[in-house]
Every structure is written in C-alpha cells, then in structure tokens.
Amino acid sequence: MKKSGSVAGWAAIVALAHAVAAQGASRPAVVELFTSQGCSSCPPADALLGELAARSDVLALAFHVDYWDELGWRDRFELPLSAQRQSQYARQLGLASVYTPQMLVDGTDNVLGSDRHRIGQLLAAPRSGVPVSTAAQGGDLIVTVAAMTGMSDAEVTLVSYLPEAVTAIGRGENSGRALREFNIVRSFQVLGSWRGTAAQWRVKRSSLPTDARFVAVLVQESGPGAILGAAKLLLPR
C-alpha cells in the first residue's frame, strides 16, 4: 500500500506538471521604454516606468538609445542594441519611424511612453504564458523554459538591468537637471530558440555587467513579436 500510494502521488505530480504545460502560467506584462537622457520629453515617461517597476504584475525595462547624442549629451546608459531593437519593432509593427519616449507592451502594443491612461488600459488584463524560471547556482545563472503546447516558436533572451540611478545632465535638452531613471537595461543577449519543448541554459554570472542587479528572461516570438513568457531574478551579491 505504501508503494502504491507513492506511485499515485508521483502520478499526481506528473499530471499537474502536464496541466501547467498545457494551460500556461501567470506572467507579468512586459513594458519596454525606449528613452534617452538627451530627450526633454522623456523624464515623465521615465518616472512612469519607475511606478510600473514597483508593480508585481509588470516587468518594466528601460532601453536607452544613442541617436540623441548629436545634441551634445551622451547618455551613459545608451546601448547600440537598444536602437537596433527599437528599429526592429518599428519594422515589425509597420511604423514610419522610431521616437522617444516610446513604450512597447508585450511586444505588440505601441504607445507614447507618457500616456498613462492608455498604458493603464493595456495593463488591465491578467496574463498567462510559457512557464519560465531563473535561478542563481554558484557562479552561474540557470534559465529554464517549460514545455507548452500550442505556442509559436520563440527566442529566449536574457536581459540584465540596474534598478535605479540618478544622473546629473551637463548638456543637451535636459541640461542642468538630475534625472532619476529606473530598470535600466545594461545587457541583452539571445540564449537560443524555444520550440515548445522544455529547454535550459546556463550563463556565467561573470559575463554580465558589474552594475547589473537584476536579470529578466523574455520568451518572445521572433521579429521581435509577442511576449510569450517572462520572469525576473534579483542577483545575489
């Protein structure tokens, strides 16, 4: 009877795992802000992103672009990959041009980064998606994406970010201001493809920028397209 009960218990766990894989897991909404310290319209959007970052149902990320440098101020957090990602979104969504501050919600909805009302509407509904987890193990990060049926093939990306920083601006449109910014992306790397079956990646912690305090994992249709799964982790010191 003991053995039989143990087998029955294991069967229940397996059945539950299959149910999760079939139905998906609750996930945060992913909000990406394309911003720059050289843009005078961006601080209100940066502040709004800070509010969103405090919500447990939102994964907020700020991608600092480099195309405002010509006005005399080089954003210390700019990444060439940020502008590339924004341009990819513009092509995917059929937009005539890129702009700041721009927010993308779940990879599909484009909205002015300071439009609080519209962003609130887009974030109102609960979300489910591919179960994703990430954990620290010694000097490595372990990223796991569960199996799930009925989903599109996707890319799995690891994003590292700094939760908050204040910068004194010396030139450009925001000259003389001290800008407070949130969830600033410091690196962005594609780990590999996900095709509906369980997959795992191991990443060296030492490969991440030293100022990054969190990592996020995005499972996203190529393009980039819709976000299918997301998770975040505070890096242990």
C-alpha positions as CSV (number, residue, x, y, z in Angstrom):
1,M,0.0,0.0,0.0
2,K,2.9,2.3,0.8
3,K,4.4,1.8,-2.6
4,S,1.1,2.1,-4.3
5,G,0.4,5.5,-2.6
6,S,3.9,6.7,-3.5
7,V,3.3,5.8,-7.2
8,A,-0.1,7.5,-7.0
9,G,1.4,10.6,-5.5
10,W,4.1,10.8,-8.2
11,A,1.4,10.3,-10.9
12,A,-0.5,13.3,-9.5
13,I,2.6,15.5,-9.6
14,V,3.3,14.5,-13.3
15,A,-0.3,15.1,-14.2
16,L,-0.1,18.6,-12.6
17,A,3.1,19.4,-14.5
18,H,1.4,18.4,-17.7
19,A,-1.6,20.6,-16.8
20,V,0.7,23.6,-16.2
21,A,2.4,23.0,-19.5
22,A,-0.9,22.9,-21.3
23,Q,-2.6,25.9,-19.7
24,G,0.4,28.2,-19.1
25,A,1.4,30.1,-16.0
26,S,0.6,33.6,-14.8
27,R,3.2,36.0,-16.0
28,P,4.0,39.8,-15.7
29,A,3.2,42.2,-18.5
30,V,6.4,43.3,-20.2
31,V,6.8,47.0,-20.7
32,E,9.8,48.3,-22.7
33,L,10.5,52.0,-22.7
34,F,12.9,53.5,-25.4
35,T,14.3,56.6,-23.8
36,S,17.3,58.9,-23.7
37,Q,18.9,61.4,-21.3
38,G,19.1,63.8,-24.2
39,C,15.4,63.9,-24.8
40,S,13.4,66.6,-22.9
41,S,10.1,64.6,-23.4
42,C,11.5,61.5,-21.7
43,P,11.6,62.3,-18.0
44,P,7.8,62.0,-17.4
45,A,8.0,58.6,-19.2
46,D,11.0,57.6,-17.1
47,A,9.0,58.4,-13.9
48,L,6.0,56.4,-15.1
49,L,8.3,53.4,-15.8
50,G,9.5,53.8,-12.2
51,E,5.9,53.4,-11.0
52,L,5.3,50.4,-13.2
53,A,8.6,48.8,-12.0
54,A,7.1,48.7,-8.5
55,R,4.2,46.6,-9.6
56,S,4.4,42.8,-9.2
57,D,2.4,42.2,-12.3
58,V,4.7,44.2,-14.6
59,L,8.3,43.7,-15.8
60,A,9.5,47.1,-16.8
61,L,12.7,47.7,-18.8
62,A,14.3,50.9,-20.0
63,F,16.3,50.7,-23.2
64,H,18.5,53.8,-23.6
65,V,19.1,54.7,-27.2
66,D,22.1,56.6,-28.7
67,Y,20.6,58.7,-31.5
68,W,20.2,61.8,-29.3
69,D,24.0,62.2,-28.8
70,E,24.2,64.8,-31.6
71,L,22.5,67.4,-29.3
72,G,25.6,67.4,-27.1
73,W,25.0,64.9,-24.3
74,R,26.0,61.2,-24.4
75,D,23.6,59.1,-22.4
76,R,25.9,57.0,-20.1
77,F,23.4,54.1,-20.3
78,E,23.0,54.0,-24.1
79,L,23.4,50.7,-25.9
80,P,23.6,50.3,-29.7
81,L,21.4,47.2,-29.2
82,S,18.7,49.4,-27.8
83,A,18.3,51.4,-31.0
84,Q,18.6,48.2,-33.1
85,R,15.8,46.6,-31.1
86,Q,13.6,49.7,-31.4
87,S,14.1,49.7,-35.2
88,Q,13.2,46.0,-35.4
89,Y,10.0,46.8,-33.6
90,A,9.2,49.7,-36.0
91,R,9.6,47.3,-39.0
92,Q,7.6,44.6,-37.3
93,L,4.7,47.0,-36.4
94,G,4.8,48.9,-39.7
95,L,5.7,52.2,-38.0
96,A,7.1,55.1,-40.2
97,S,9.9,55.9,-37.7
98,V,11.2,55.5,-34.2
99,Y,10.8,58.0,-31.5
100,T,11.3,58.7,-27.8
101,P,9.7,58.2,-25.4
102,Q,8.2,55.0,-26.8
103,M,6.7,52.2,-24.9
104,L,6.0,48.7,-26.2
105,V,3.7,46.5,-24.1
106,D,4.1,42.7,-24.5
107,G,6.0,43.3,-27.8
108,T,2.8,44.2,-29.7
109,D,1.3,47.5,-28.5
110,N,3.0,50.7,-29.3
111,V,2.2,53.8,-27.2
112,L,3.6,57.1,-26.2
113,G,5.7,56.5,-23.1
114,S,4.0,59.2,-21.0
115,D,0.4,58.2,-22.0
116,R,-0.6,57.0,-18.5
117,H,-4.2,56.3,-19.4
118,R,-3.6,54.2,-22.5
119,I,-0.8,52.2,-20.7
120,G,-3.2,51.6,-17.8
121,Q,-5.7,50.2,-20.2
122,L,-3.2,47.9,-21.8
123,L,-2.0,46.5,-18.4
124,A,-5.5,45.9,-17.0
125,A,-6.0,42.3,-18.1
126,P,-4.2,39.3,-16.4
127,R,-1.8,37.4,-18.5
128,S,-0.7,33.8,-18.9
129,G,2.1,32.3,-20.9
130,V,5.0,29.9,-21.0
131,P,6.3,29.0,-17.5
132,V,9.8,30.5,-17.1
133,S,12.2,30.4,-14.2
134,T,15.7,31.6,-13.5
135,A,18.0,30.8,-10.5
136,A,21.5,31.5,-9.3
137,Q,23.7,28.5,-8.8
138,G,27.2,29.2,-7.7
139,G,28.7,31.5,-10.4
140,D,26.1,30.6,-12.9
141,L,22.5,31.5,-13.8
142,I,20.2,28.7,-14.7
143,V,17.4,29.7,-17.1
144,T,14.6,27.1,-17.6
145,V,11.6,27.3,-20.0
146,A,9.0,24.7,-19.6
147,A,7.3,22.6,-22.3
148,M,4.0,24.0,-23.6
149,T,1.8,23.1,-26.5
150,G,0.0,25.4,-28.9
151,M,2.6,28.2,-28.8
152,S,4.7,29.8,-31.5
153,D,8.4,29.1,-31.8
154,A,10.3,31.8,-29.9
155,E,13.7,33.2,-28.9
156,V,14.8,33.2,-25.3
157,T,16.6,36.3,-24.2
158,L,18.5,37.3,-21.0
159,V,18.4,40.9,-20.0
160,S,20.4,42.4,-17.2
161,Y,19.4,45.7,-15.6
162,L,20.1,48.3,-13.0
163,P,17.1,49.1,-10.8
164,E,17.7,52.8,-10.3
165,A,20.2,55.6,-11.0
166,V,20.4,59.4,-10.8
167,T,22.4,61.3,-13.4
168,A,23.4,65.0,-13.5
169,I,23.0,66.2,-17.0
170,G,25.5,68.7,-18.2
171,R,24.4,69.5,-21.8
172,G,21.6,68.9,-24.3
173,E,17.9,69.4,-23.8
174,N,17.9,68.3,-20.2
175,S,21.0,70.4,-19.2
176,G,21.1,71.3,-15.5
177,R,18.6,68.5,-14.5
178,A,19.3,65.5,-12.3
179,L,17.4,62.6,-14.0
180,R,16.2,59.7,-11.9
181,E,15.8,56.6,-14.1
182,F,14.6,53.0,-13.4
183,N,15.2,49.4,-14.6
184,I,18.0,50.5,-17.0
185,V,19.0,47.7,-19.4
186,R,22.7,47.0,-19.2
187,S,23.0,44.0,-21.5
188,F,20.8,41.9,-23.8
189,Q,21.7,38.5,-25.1
190,V,19.8,35.8,-27.0
191,L,20.3,32.5,-25.4
192,G,18.7,30.3,-28.0
193,S,15.4,29.1,-29.6
194,W,12.4,27.6,-27.9
195,R,10.1,25.3,-29.9
196,G,7.6,24.1,-27.4
197,T,9.7,21.6,-25.6
198,A,11.4,22.1,-22.2
199,A,14.8,23.8,-22.5
200,Q,17.5,25.1,-20.2
201,W,20.5,27.4,-20.5
202,R,23.5,28.1,-18.1
203,V,25.0,31.6,-18.2
204,K,28.1,32.7,-16.4
205,R,27.4,35.5,-13.9
206,S,30.7,37.0,-14.8
207,S,29.5,37.6,-18.3
208,L,27.1,40.3,-17.0
209,P,27.9,44.0,-16.4
210,T,29.1,44.6,-12.9
211,D,26.4,47.2,-12.2
212,A,23.5,44.9,-13.1
213,R,21.4,43.9,-10.1
214,F,18.6,42.0,-11.8
215,V,18.1,39.8,-14.7
216,A,15.0,39.2,-16.8
217,V,14.2,36.3,-19.1
218,L,12.0,37.0,-22.1
219,V,10.4,34.3,-24.3
220,Q,9.4,36.2,-27.4
221,E,8.2,35.4,-30.9
222,S,10.9,36.3,-33.4
223,G,10.6,39.7,-35.2
224,P,10.6,40.7,-32.3
225,G,7.0,39.9,-31.8
226,A,4.6,38.9,-28.9
227,I,6.0,38.1,-25.5
228,L,5.1,34.5,-24.6
229,G,6.7,34.3,-21.2
230,A,8.8,36.4,-18.7
231,A,10.5,36.2,-15.3
232,K,13.0,38.1,-13.3
233,L,15.6,37.5,-10.6
234,L,17.4,39.6,-8.1
235,L,21.1,38.7,-8.4
236,P,22.7,37.6,-5.1
237,R,25.6,39.8,-4.0
